[in-house]
Amino acid sequence: MEVKIGVQHAPREIVLESGLSAEELEGIVAAALSGTTPLLSLTDIKGRKVLVPSDRLSYVDLGEPSSRRVGFGAL
């Protein structure tokens, strides 16, 4: 699933591909926004971890589940 994260005072959004479902991602984002965790922590499908301070989140956009990629872009 594609996730786009807007961060305050940052000119670009963070885009990552996550293996989690929409419900799992929504729970993680809700916990960060409620103040129970100080950081929004997500791991993409390549194993890279993204940490964003919860008080700096502008928006989180959860996209469609990703389909299987074909061709040279699948690497």
C-alpha positions as CSV (number, residue, x, y, z in Angstrom):
1,M,0.0,0.0,0.0
2,E,1.3,3.4,-0.9
3,V,1.6,5.9,2.0
4,K,2.2,9.6,1.6
5,I,3.1,11.6,4.7
6,G,3.1,15.4,4.8
7,V,5.4,17.0,7.3
8,Q,5.1,20.6,8.6
9,H,7.8,23.0,7.3
10,A,9.1,20.4,4.8
11,P,8.8,21.2,1.1
12,R,8.2,17.6,-0.1
13,E,6.1,14.8,1.1
14,I,7.4,11.4,2.2
15,V,6.3,8.5,0.0
16,L,6.8,4.9,0.8
17,E,5.4,1.5,-0.1
18,S,4.2,-0.5,3.0
19,G,3.3,-4.2,3.3
20,L,0.7,-3.4,6.0
21,S,-3.0,-3.3,5.4
22,A,-5.0,-0.1,5.5
23,E,-6.5,-0.9,8.9
24,E,-3.0,-1.6,10.5
25,L,-1.7,1.7,9.0
26,E,-4.7,3.6,10.3
27,G,-4.1,2.2,13.8
28,I,-0.5,3.3,13.8
29,V,-1.3,6.8,12.5
30,A,-4.1,7.1,15.1
31,A,-1.8,6.2,17.9
32,A,0.7,8.8,16.8
33,L,-1.9,11.5,16.5
34,S,-3.5,10.7,19.8
35,G,-0.2,11.4,21.6
36,T,0.4,7.8,22.9
37,T,3.6,7.6,20.8
38,P,5.9,10.5,20.2
39,L,6.9,9.2,16.7
40,L,5.1,7.9,13.7
41,S,7.3,4.9,12.8
42,L,6.7,3.0,9.5
43,T,8.8,0.4,7.7
44,D,8.6,0.1,3.9
45,I,8.7,-3.1,1.9
46,K,12.5,-2.8,1.4
47,G,13.1,-2.7,5.2
48,R,13.8,1.0,5.5
49,K,12.3,2.7,8.6
50,V,10.7,6.2,8.5
51,L,10.3,8.1,11.7
52,V,8.3,11.4,11.9
53,P,7.6,13.3,15.1
54,S,3.9,13.1,15.7
55,D,3.5,16.8,16.4
56,R,4.9,17.6,12.9
57,L,2.4,15.6,10.9
58,S,0.3,17.5,8.4
59,Y,-1.4,14.6,6.7
60,V,-1.2,10.9,6.0
61,D,-2.6,9.7,2.7
62,L,-3.2,5.9,2.4
63,G,-3.4,4.8,-1.2
64,E,-4.6,1.8,-3.0
65,P,-3.1,-1.6,-2.3
66,S,-0.2,-2.1,-4.7
67,S,-0.5,-4.5,-7.5
68,R,2.3,-6.7,-8.9
69,R,4.7,-4.7,-11.0
70,V,6.0,-6.0,-14.3
71,G,9.2,-5.0,-16.2
72,F,12.3,-3.1,-15.3
73,G,10.6,-1.0,-12.6
74,A,9.9,-4.2,-10.5
75,L,13.5,-4.2,-9.1
